[in-house]
């Protein structure tokens, strides 16, 4: 293990460097569409893997862009990575894509960074605080598949709904105060959640399953059905509405 870089600093640098690589690939303009997205995924993944092999060779690794190695389940420290969350948004020139870097220790995302490269910012567990003050009275949901439970809760609370691409971008909208909550149902994987949840929790936001269940990472089954990230003072009300929806429909995916 390198003694030159702390875990927190390494997490931030990987997020920053990955964002620069992805912006460079897109900026030259010689690839478009799916070819651009695939190139971004591959090159970012390769660079991250090489950095971690040099600086944290004993740690486990889980990434959307690499075959899962079950040896990670025997490790206390595991890097959970999505080099490019929101490939479609990245490939079509939108800004709502993100880089997710998380170091999970004993199931908890202790060090995490979410990069929003087009905005030139990296949100980190070591430095981010959520915005307080007036409510936005808005929920942020998936731009591509907004869950009905989110629409149900918005109607209950008299909230507006906005659609955004990347899970990391949606979570950071809550941290910035643009939205009061991010609601997801219909399934994600650990690499979609670990970094945004780590940053959200460190900033003082609430993050859990829609049932209120605590989120843990580095599981054998990496699928996670749903997610709530919100201002902490609204968590009980939002979870109550989610419970009502579940009682009425039997599933968050209906």
C-alpha positions as CSV (number, residue, x, y, z in Angstrom):
1,X,0.0,0.0,0.0
2,X,1.3,3.4,-1.0
3,X,2.0,5.7,2.0
4,X,2.2,8.8,-0.2
5,X,-1.6,9.0,-0.7
6,X,-4.3,8.7,1.9
7,X,-7.4,6.8,1.0
8,X,-9.4,10.0,0.9
9,X,-6.9,11.8,-1.4
10,X,-6.6,8.7,-3.7
11,X,-10.4,8.5,-4.0
12,X,-10.6,12.2,-5.0
13,X,-7.7,11.9,-7.5
14,X,-9.2,8.9,-9.2
15,X,-12.5,10.7,-9.6
16,X,-10.8,13.8,-10.9
17,X,-8.5,11.9,-13.3
18,X,-11.3,9.7,-14.7
19,X,-13.3,12.8,-15.4
20,X,-10.4,14.4,-17.3
21,X,-9.9,11.2,-19.4
22,X,-13.6,11.0,-20.3
23,X,-13.8,14.7,-21.2
24,X,-10.7,14.3,-23.4
25,X,-12.2,11.4,-25.2
26,X,-15.4,13.2,-26.0
27,X,-13.8,16.6,-26.6
28,X,-11.8,15.6,-29.7
29,X,-15.0,14.7,-31.5
30,X,-13.8,11.7,-33.5
31,X,-16.2,9.2,-31.9
32,X,-20.0,9.4,-31.4
33,X,-22.9,7.5,-30.0
34,X,-22.3,4.0,-28.7
35,X,-18.7,3.9,-29.9
36,X,-18.0,7.0,-27.8
37,X,-19.7,5.5,-24.7
38,X,-17.9,2.1,-25.1
39,X,-14.5,3.8,-25.5
40,X,-15.1,5.9,-22.4
41,X,-16.1,2.9,-20.3
42,X,-13.1,0.9,-21.5
43,X,-10.4,3.5,-21.2
44,X,-11.6,4.9,-17.8
45,X,-11.8,1.3,-16.4
46,X,-8.3,0.5,-17.5
47,X,-6.8,3.6,-16.0
48,X,-8.6,3.1,-12.7
49,X,-7.6,-0.5,-12.5
50,X,-3.9,0.4,-13.1
51,X,-4.0,3.1,-10.4
52,X,-5.5,0.8,-7.8
53,X,-3.1,-2.0,-8.8
54,X,-0.2,0.3,-8.1
55,X,-1.5,2.1,-5.0
56,X,-3.8,-0.5,-3.3
57,X,-2.9,-3.9,-4.7
58,X,-4.3,-5.8,-1.7
59,X,-7.8,-4.3,-1.8
60,X,-10.8,-5.9,-3.5
61,X,-12.4,-4.5,-6.6
62,X,-15.9,-4.4,-8.0
63,X,-16.8,-2.4,-11.1
64,X,-19.6,-2.3,-13.6
65,X,-17.0,-2.7,-16.4
66,X,-15.2,-5.7,-15.1
67,X,-16.1,-9.3,-14.4
68,X,-16.8,-9.9,-10.7
69,X,-14.0,-11.6,-8.7
70,X,-15.6,-13.3,-5.7
71,X,-12.4,-13.0,-3.8
72,X,-13.6,-9.5,-2.9
73,X,-16.0,-11.1,-0.5
74,X,-13.1,-12.1,1.7
75,X,-11.7,-8.6,1.9
76,X,-12.5,-5.8,4.4
77,X,-11.5,-3.1,1.9
78,X,-13.2,-3.1,-1.5
79,X,-13.2,-0.4,-4.2
80,X,-16.7,-0.2,-5.8
81,X,-16.5,1.8,-9.1
82,X,-18.6,3.0,-11.9
83,X,-16.1,4.7,-14.2
84,X,-19.0,6.3,-16.3
85,X,-22.4,6.4,-14.7
86,X,-24.8,7.7,-17.4
87,X,-23.1,6.4,-20.5
88,X,-26.1,7.5,-22.7
89,X,-25.9,11.0,-21.3
90,X,-22.2,11.2,-21.8
91,X,-22.4,9.9,-25.4
92,X,-25.2,12.3,-26.4
93,X,-23.5,15.5,-25.0
94,X,-25.5,15.9,-21.9
95,X,-24.0,17.1,-18.6
96,X,-25.9,14.7,-16.2
97,X,-23.3,11.9,-16.2
98,X,-20.9,11.1,-13.3
99,X,-17.9,9.2,-12.1
100,X,-18.4,7.0,-9.0
101,X,-15.4,6.0,-6.8
102,X,-16.0,4.4,-3.4
103,X,-13.8,2.6,-0.9
104,X,-16.1,0.3,1.1
105,X,-14.7,-0.8,4.4
106,X,-16.6,-3.6,6.2
107,X,-19.7,-2.8,4.1
108,X,-19.7,0.9,4.6
109,X,-18.7,3.5,1.9
110,X,-16.1,5.2,4.1
111,X,-14.3,7.2,1.4
112,X,-16.3,8.2,-1.7
113,X,-16.2,10.7,-4.5
114,X,-18.7,11.6,-7.2
115,X,-17.3,13.6,-10.1
116,X,-19.5,15.7,-12.3
117,X,-16.9,16.4,-14.9
118,X,-18.9,18.7,-17.2
119,X,-19.5,20.9,-14.2
120,X,-15.8,20.7,-13.1
121,X,-16.6,19.5,-9.6
122,X,-15.9,16.4,-7.4
123,X,-18.0,15.9,-4.4
124,X,-16.2,14.0,-1.6
125,X,-16.9,12.4,1.8
126,X,-14.0,14.4,3.1
127,X,-15.3,17.8,2.2
128,X,-19.0,17.9,1.2
129,X,-21.9,19.4,3.2
130,X,-25.5,19.4,2.1
131,X,-27.2,22.7,1.5
132,X,-29.8,23.7,4.1
133,X,-32.4,26.5,4.0
134,X,-35.7,26.7,2.1
135,X,-37.1,23.5,0.6
136,X,-37.1,23.2,-3.2
137,X,-40.4,21.3,-3.1
138,X,-39.0,19.1,-5.9
139,X,-38.1,15.4,-6.3
140,X,-35.5,14.1,-8.7
141,X,-36.2,10.8,-10.4
142,X,-34.8,8.8,-13.3
143,X,-35.0,10.6,-16.6
144,X,-35.4,7.4,-18.5
145,X,-37.7,5.3,-16.2
146,X,-39.3,7.4,-13.5
147,X,-40.7,5.1,-10.8
148,X,-44.4,5.3,-10.0
149,X,-43.7,5.3,-6.3
150,X,-41.8,8.6,-6.8
151,X,-44.8,10.1,-8.7
152,X,-47.1,8.9,-5.9
153,X,-45.0,10.6,-3.3
154,X,-44.7,13.8,-5.3
155,X,-48.5,14.0,-5.6
156,X,-48.9,13.3,-1.8
157,X,-46.5,16.1,-1.0
158,X,-47.4,18.6,-3.7
159,X,-43.9,18.4,-5.2
160,X,-42.7,18.9,-8.7
161,X,-40.7,16.2,-10.5
162,X,-37.5,16.6,-12.5
163,X,-35.8,13.9,-14.5
164,X,-32.0,13.5,-14.4
165,X,-29.7,10.9,-15.9
166,X,-26.9,9.5,-13.7
167,X,-27.6,8.3,-10.1
168,X,-24.6,10.3,-9.0
169,X,-25.9,13.5,-10.6
170,X,-29.4,13.0,-9.0
171,X,-27.9,12.5,-5.6
172,X,-25.7,15.5,-5.9
173,X,-28.8,17.6,-6.9
174,X,-30.1,16.8,-3.4
175,X,-26.8,17.7,-1.7
176,X,-26.8,21.1,-3.6
177,X,-30.4,21.8,-2.5
178,X,-31.8,21.8,-6.0
179,X,-34.1,18.9,-4.9
180,X,-35.3,17.7,-1.6
181,X,-35.1,14.0,-2.4
182,X,-34.0,11.4,-4.9
183,X,-36.2,8.3,-5.2
184,X,-35.4,5.2,-7.2
185,X,-37.2,1.9,-7.7
186,X,-36.8,-0.8,-10.2
187,X,-33.3,-1.8,-9.3
188,X,-29.7,-0.7,-9.3
189,X,-26.3,-2.3,-8.6
190,X,-23.8,-1.5,-5.9
191,X,-21.6,0.5,-8.3
192,X,-24.6,2.8,-9.0
193,X,-25.1,3.6,-5.4
194,X,-21.9,3.2,-3.2
195,X,-20.2,6.5,-4.1
196,X,-23.4,8.7,-4.2
197,X,-24.6,7.1,-0.9
198,X,-21.2,7.6,0.7
199,X,-21.0,11.2,-0.2
200,X,-24.7,11.8,0.7
201,X,-24.3,10.3,4.2
202,X,-21.0,12.1,4.9
203,X,-22.7,15.4,3.9
204,X,-25.5,14.9,6.4
205,X,-28.2,13.6,4.1
206,X,-30.4,10.6,4.8
207,X,-29.8,7.5,2.6
208,X,-31.5,4.1,2.8
209,X,-33.8,1.7,1.1
210,X,-37.4,2.9,0.5
211,X,-38.3,0.5,3.4
212,X,-35.9,2.4,5.7
213,X,-33.5,-0.5,5.6
214,X,-29.8,0.4,5.9
215,X,-27.7,0.1,2.8
216,X,-24.6,-2.1,2.9
217,X,-22.1,-2.9,0.1
218,X,-19.7,-5.7,-1.0
219,X,-22.4,-8.3,-1.0
220,X,-22.5,-11.5,-3.0
221,X,-25.6,-10.3,-4.8
222,X,-24.8,-6.8,-6.0
223,X,-28.4,-5.9,-6.9
224,X,-30.3,-3.3,-4.8
225,X,-34.0,-2.8,-5.5
226,X,-34.5,0.8,-4.4
227,X,-33.0,3.9,-2.9
228,X,-34.0,7.1,-1.0
229,X,-31.6,10.0,-0.6
230,X,-33.1,13.1,1.0
231,X,-32.8,15.9,3.5
232,X,-32.7,14.2,6.9
233,X,-35.7,16.1,8.3
234,X,-38.0,14.7,5.5
235,X,-36.9,11.1,5.8
236,X,-39.7,9.9,8.1
237,X,-42.4,11.6,6.0
238,X,-41.0,10.2,2.7
239,X,-40.6,6.7,4.1
240,X,-44.2,6.8,5.5
241,X,-45.5,7.7,2.0
242,X,-43.4,4.9,0.5
243,X,-44.8,2.5,3.0
244,X,-48.4,3.5,2.0
245,X,-47.5,2.9,-1.6
246,X,-46.2,-0.5,-0.8
247,X,-49.3,-1.4,1.2
248,X,-51.5,-0.4,-1.8
249,X,-49.5,-1.9,-4.6
250,X,-47.5,-4.7,-3.0
251,X,-44.3,-3.7,-4.7
252,X,-42.3,-0.5,-5.4
253,X,-42.0,-1.6,-9.1
254,X,-45.7,-1.6,-9.8
